[in-house]
């Protein structure tokens, strides 16, 4: 099942994508793709619906982030060994964790702002793991039972703010629009193995990232279990699991985004995103 949210920012409505790729309005069945709606039982109720009985969404509405009311985005740094190498950093022995604020979330086709004073805004295609059932001290062998589904996250980053301004990474990760999410939340039953997904990213038609989740240092089940030792994961929380090599920081010489450029990115089975870079107002 592919779940989506459509409408203007702050006014998104829930929908699902039928077999023909059309949006079907779920407003009469669930208030939002968020929180308790992501628990196993509500998702099962949505699966039992016949999409043909649901109203078709007319036109081409804006697509919002595929999860609403996100409590937190827990990100994993340096989770591909070849990305760690291109960043000039050691492969971690435990997952490197940082948080992105919910205010950084935007839709998968919204513009991405280059912050004022930025000279090193970068891209990162990542697999997003959406929590469906609260996870606290879960074992690795039971961890995937707590996953509602998967989505694409572009972990947009300002490298100077992240690495050259002191303190933790959050300053370079939290600007408005630095977390495009979606287009779909694909429920876990449709993803046979989250460790066998191709992911890629292009800037202005040139491919920079081309990887597969099988090369993660720490896989999805390990990450859910590990993070749940330090903080509870609530329904609708998102884990952004790290990026393969090919980011702007790793180019020789480094190459960063400027206003007017376009990012396009995708993950097998999870759709595609596209964002235009603009100067922050």
VMD Tcl script that draws the C-alpha trace (Angstrom):
set ca {
  {0.00 0.00 0.00}
  {1.29 3.42 -1.00}
  {0.07 6.22 1.26}
  {0.37 9.89 0.38}
  {-0.67 13.31 1.65}
  {-1.86 16.03 -0.71}
  {-2.81 19.68 -0.43}
  {-1.28 22.96 0.61}
  {1.27 23.06 3.47}
  {-0.46 22.55 6.77}
  {-3.70 21.47 5.08}
  {-2.69 18.09 3.66}
  {-5.24 15.29 3.35}
  {-4.58 11.54 3.36}
  {-4.80 9.41 0.25}
  {-3.60 6.14 -1.21}
  {-2.22 5.40 -4.65}
  {-4.27 2.86 -6.61}
  {-2.89 0.35 -9.12}
  {-3.28 2.87 -11.94}
  {-1.28 5.49 -10.06}
  {-4.31 7.62 -9.21}
  {-4.77 9.27 -5.82}
  {-7.78 8.06 -3.81}
  {-8.98 10.25 -0.95}
  {-8.89 8.57 2.49}
  {-10.35 11.51 4.43}
  {-13.51 9.58 5.35}
  {-11.48 6.75 6.85}
  {-8.49 8.34 8.60}
  {-7.77 11.94 9.66}
  {-4.14 11.89 8.52}
  {-1.21 9.61 7.75}
  {0.21 10.28 11.18}
  {0.53 9.00 14.74}
  {-1.96 6.31 15.71}
  {-3.05 5.84 12.08}
  {0.31 4.11 11.54}
  {-0.32 1.39 14.11}
  {-0.78 -2.12 12.68}
  {-4.56 -2.32 13.16}
  {-5.46 0.99 11.45}
  {-3.13 0.14 8.56}
  {-4.82 -3.24 8.19}
  {-8.21 -1.50 8.00}
  {-6.93 0.71 5.18}
  {-5.58 -2.33 3.33}
  {-9.02 -3.90 3.35}
  {-10.58 -0.93 1.55}
  {-11.38 -1.28 -2.15}
  {-9.60 1.70 -3.77}
  {-12.28 1.83 -6.47}
  {-14.83 2.86 -3.81}
  {-12.74 5.85 -2.71}
  {-13.13 9.32 -4.29}
  {-10.50 10.06 -6.90}
  {-8.47 13.18 -6.17}
  {-8.92 15.56 -9.12}
  {-6.16 17.45 -10.91}
  {-2.52 17.49 -9.89}
  {-2.42 18.67 -6.30}
  {0.74 19.45 -4.39}
  {2.17 16.38 -2.68}
  {3.16 16.95 0.93}
  {5.46 14.95 3.18}
  {4.06 11.43 3.32}
  {3.89 11.46 7.15}
  {2.22 14.18 9.18}
  {2.85 15.40 12.73}
  {6.32 13.85 12.83}
  {7.67 13.95 16.37}
  {11.33 13.53 15.47}
  {13.66 12.58 12.66}
  {16.57 10.51 13.93}
  {19.40 10.57 11.40}
  {22.34 8.20 11.09}
  {25.68 9.65 9.99}
  {28.42 7.87 8.07}
  {26.37 4.70 7.66}
  {27.98 3.72 4.35}
  {31.69 3.02 4.65}
  {32.53 4.53 1.25}
  {30.67 7.73 2.20}
  {32.68 7.91 5.42}
  {35.84 7.60 3.33}
  {34.85 10.38 0.93}
  {34.05 12.58 3.95}
  {37.48 11.94 5.41}
  {36.03 10.29 8.52}
  {36.46 6.89 10.12}
  {33.81 4.20 9.75}
  {31.91 4.31 13.06}
  {31.93 1.37 15.46}
  {28.46 2.38 16.69}
  {25.77 4.34 14.82}
  {26.36 8.09 14.76}
  {23.03 9.75 15.65}
  {21.76 13.30 15.27}
  {18.31 14.87 15.01}
  {16.63 16.95 12.34}
  {13.84 19.22 13.60}
  {10.31 18.66 12.32}
  {10.40 22.27 11.04}
  {12.85 21.10 8.35}
  {10.23 18.82 6.75}
  {8.79 19.71 3.36}
  {7.13 17.96 0.45}
  {9.10 15.86 -2.04}
  {8.63 18.37 -4.86}
  {8.84 21.59 -2.85}
  {11.68 24.07 -3.35}
  {14.73 23.62 -1.11}
  {16.13 26.80 0.41}
  {19.83 27.57 0.41}
  {20.38 29.30 3.77}
  {21.58 32.87 4.01}
  {25.37 32.89 4.02}
  {25.62 29.32 2.76}
  {28.35 28.30 0.36}
  {28.26 24.54 1.00}
  {24.68 23.25 0.73}
  {24.79 19.56 -0.13}
  {22.52 16.64 -1.02}
  {22.03 13.16 0.52}
  {19.54 10.55 -0.72}
  {18.52 8.29 2.17}
  {16.12 5.48 3.03}
  {13.57 6.68 5.58}
  {12.13 4.20 8.08}
  {8.71 5.18 9.47}
  {7.85 3.84 12.91}
  {4.40 2.31 13.29}
  {4.43 0.79 16.75}
  {6.19 2.35 19.73}
  {9.71 0.93 20.12}
  {11.56 0.97 23.42}
  {14.35 -1.49 24.23}
  {13.33 -3.72 21.31}
  {15.50 -6.63 20.26}
  {17.00 -6.67 16.79}
  {15.08 -9.79 15.80}
  {11.76 -8.05 16.65}
  {12.70 -4.57 15.44}
  {11.08 -4.69 12.01}
  {7.72 -5.45 13.66}
  {7.78 -1.80 14.76}
  {8.18 -0.42 11.21}
  {5.07 0.89 9.42}
  {6.86 1.47 6.14}
  {9.56 3.19 4.16}
  {10.04 6.42 2.22}
  {12.67 8.62 0.59}
  {14.39 11.35 2.60}
  {16.73 13.97 1.13}
  {18.97 14.83 4.08}
  {19.95 18.26 2.76}
  {23.00 19.56 4.65}
  {25.01 22.75 4.93}
  {28.57 21.45 5.37}
  {30.19 24.61 6.72}
  {27.46 24.97 9.34}
  {27.72 21.24 10.10}
  {31.49 20.79 10.28}
  {33.16 24.19 10.62}
  {31.03 26.11 13.12}
  {31.70 24.11 16.29}
  {29.43 21.90 18.36}
  {27.21 19.19 16.95}
  {26.00 18.60 13.39}
  {22.46 19.88 13.90}
  {23.24 23.44 12.77}
  {23.99 22.14 9.30}
  {21.02 19.81 9.15}
  {18.03 21.73 10.46}
  {17.26 24.59 8.07}
  {13.69 24.90 6.79}
  {13.14 22.59 3.76}
  {16.21 20.44 4.61}
  {14.07 17.28 4.90}
  {11.97 16.57 1.80}
  {10.05 13.36 2.60}
  {8.01 11.14 0.27}
  {6.30 11.04 -2.16}
  {4.86 7.85 -0.69}
  {4.93 5.93 2.53}
  {5.19 2.38 1.20}
  {3.99 -0.04 3.87}
  {6.48 -2.60 5.10}
  {4.60 -5.57 3.62}
  {5.46 -4.29 0.12}
  {9.21 -4.10 0.75}
  {10.60 -7.63 0.78}
  {14.05 -6.62 2.04}
  {14.97 -3.05 3.05}
  {18.64 -4.03 2.66}
  {18.32 -4.62 -1.09}
  {17.14 -1.25 -2.42}
  {18.90 0.78 -5.10}
  {19.07 4.51 -4.39}
  {20.35 7.36 -6.53}
  {20.51 11.15 -6.86}
  {21.12 13.53 -9.77}
  {21.80 17.26 -9.92}
  {20.81 18.97 -13.18}
  {20.67 15.57 -14.85}
  {24.13 14.42 -13.76}
  {24.15 11.37 -11.52}
  {26.25 11.78 -8.39}
  {24.92 9.07 -6.06}
  {24.26 5.48 -7.12}
  {24.18 2.95 -4.29}
  {22.31 0.13 -2.59}
  {21.15 -0.25 0.99}
  {22.95 -3.60 1.26}
  {26.18 -1.65 1.82}
  {24.93 0.04 5.00}
  {27.30 -0.34 7.93}
  {24.30 -0.83 10.25}
  {21.09 -2.24 8.78}
  {17.53 -1.14 9.46}
  {16.76 -3.74 12.13}
  {19.95 -2.92 14.01}
  {19.22 0.81 13.85}
  {15.67 0.50 15.19}
  {16.88 -1.68 18.06}
  {19.92 0.49 18.79}
  {18.08 3.82 18.78}
  {15.33 2.38 20.99}
  {17.91 1.91 23.76}
  {18.46 5.67 23.97}
  {15.02 7.10 23.21}
  {11.58 5.66 22.57}
  {10.49 5.69 18.96}
  {6.87 6.78 18.57}
  {4.39 6.16 15.74}
  {5.24 8.55 12.92}
  {8.87 9.09 13.94}
  {11.31 8.69 11.06}
  {14.80 7.21 10.99}
  {16.90 8.55 8.12}
  {19.43 5.79 7.64}
  {22.43 7.44 5.99}
  {23.62 8.11 2.46}
  {25.84 6.30 -0.06}
  {28.87 8.03 -1.61}
  {28.58 10.80 -4.16}
  {27.67 13.82 -2.04}
  {29.00 17.23 -3.01}
  {31.48 17.21 -0.13}
  {33.14 14.13 -1.60}
  {33.69 15.51 -5.10}
  {37.20 16.53 -6.12}
  {37.07 19.46 -5.82}
  {33.93 19.67 -3.64}
  {30.80 20.76 -5.47}
  {27.78 22.36 -3.82}
  {24.27 23.49 -4.73}
  {23.41 26.95 -5.93}
  {20.07 28.59 -6.64}
  {18.42 27.41 -9.84}
  {19.77 23.87 -9.76}
  {17.48 20.83 -9.60}
  {17.91 17.67 -7.55}
  {16.16 14.47 -8.62}
  {16.43 11.36 -6.48}
  {14.80 7.99 -6.00}
  {14.79 4.62 -4.28}
  {13.58 1.39 -5.90}
  {9.92 0.82 -5.06}
  {9.59 4.11 -3.17}
  {9.21 6.57 -6.05}
  {11.11 9.73 -6.89}
  {11.53 13.26 -5.58}
  {12.54 16.47 -7.34}
  {13.47 19.81 -5.79}
  {14.64 23.14 -7.15}
  {17.19 25.02 -5.06}
  {16.27 28.62 -4.25}
  {17.78 31.35 -2.13}
  {16.22 31.49 1.33}
  {13.91 34.52 1.65}
}
mol new
graphics top color blue
foreach p $ca { graphics top sphere $p radius 0.5 }
foreach p [lrange $ca 0 end-1] q [lrange $ca 1 end] { graphics top cylinder $p $q radius 0.2 }
display resetview
